[in-house]
């Protein structure tokens, strides 16, 4: 997607609280991520709106949890 396409793409903006719910994080973490520019937020009057696409991008780069190969016994005691 080139810059012209991304400029014309409609943003999926939601109010702050809904963005936190969507991202599965609290308001402190949301403000941290905004300050680190890992998610995008915009002001509209007195409201802070969060870009849901930026949350999807943030989730996409989170590290995967690796299994340690732990075996759970299926033995019934």
Secondary structure, 3 states (H helix, E strand, C coil): CCHHHHHHCCCCEEEHHHHHHHHCCCHHHHHHHHHCCCCCEEEECCEEEEEHHHHHHHHHCCCCCCCCCCCCCCCCC
